[in-house]
Amino acid sequence: MIIRQLKNEDVPQAMELKILCWTEELAGRADNTLELDEEVGFWTDWLNTPDEHNDIRVFIGAYEDANLLGVAAASFIESKDLPQDGIELNGLWVYPEHRGKGISLKMILHILNIFIPLGSNRMEVYNPHYAPSNAFYMKFGGKVIDSEFQMDGQLPVDIIEFDCIDLKQRLETTLLRYLA
């Protein structure tokens, strides 16, 4: 498996994956109203405008040969919740048939290895409260620091915070099991 920065031409497939996973993340609390063209436009712009926002933007895909397995995105945080030294995991999506193989762990670790040397020591994730992925984040030391309602009040979303060094150590320890 390789992990590489996504290019503009990779964004449509990445957004198809996001839309597929978003239905699961909503957990029946709201309808999936994401439109492929809108998502591709937003994320292509996001990918191409980090300098305009004084940001570092990491938008990666995990590939086996030419097959996309998962996608992750992260950037410096724009939040009152964390100081300037924080990052936000903007998205993490893995095809259901490829889950449980450490792909998410490797992508998050890849992101941490970029941001920790830049001085980032906290990470936050906005994640739907009832989504199965909430248990994943708690397993790796995430702590809910706040919550809010999105999608016209239909969707409770937890704001989950991590210590980057602790998370990195937990991910590395868990990934060792995959190699054994």
Stockholm file with secondary structure:
# STOCKHOLM 1.0

chainA/1-180         MIIRQLKNEDVPQAMELKILCWTEELAGRADNTLELDEEVGFWTDWLNTPDEHNDIRVFIGAYEDANLLGVAAASFIESKDLPQDGIELNGLWVYPEHRGKGISLKMILHILNIFIPLGSNRMEVYNPHYAPSNAFYMKFGGKVIDSEFQMDGQLPVDIIEFDCIDLKQRLETTLLRYLA
#=GR chainA/1-180 SS CEEEECCGGGHHHHHHHHHHHHHHHHTTSSCCCCCHHHHHHHHHHHHHCTGGGTCCEEEEEEEETTEEEEEEEEEECCCSSSCTTEEEEEEEEECGGGTTSSHHHHHHHHHHHHHGGGTCCEEEEEEETTSTHHHHHHHTTCEEEEEEEETTTTEEEEEEEEEHHHHHHHHHHHHHHHHC
#=GC SS_cons         CEEEECCGGGHHHHHHHHHHHHHHHHTTSSCCCCCHHHHHHHHHHHHHCTGGGTCCEEEEEEEETTEEEEEEEEEECCCSSSCTTEEEEEEEEECGGGTTSSHHHHHHHHHHHHHGGGTCCEEEEEEETTSTHHHHHHHTTCEEEEEEEETTTTEEEEEEEEEHHHHHHHHHHHHHHHHC
//
